């Protein structure tokens, strides 16, 4: 697994130049949840292909273990979102509400 090093000072300088740091953190959190949902869907699809027959097999299923180990190597959603934000792949749009 690759190592992600995030320098908080650099992130603060970049985000303060763009606008509010807090808005960027919220955007990264939302993107992180989207990535996490995508990963969960991929795992579910892969595990759905594995036939589970509990009567014949008493130990753990080798296919399930292989799939789990494969997804353990995937980077964490938070780090992916941070990398996308610092790489300029995420744009933040704020809706302005009219006061009545």
Beta strands, then each sheet from edge to edge (+ up, - down):
end
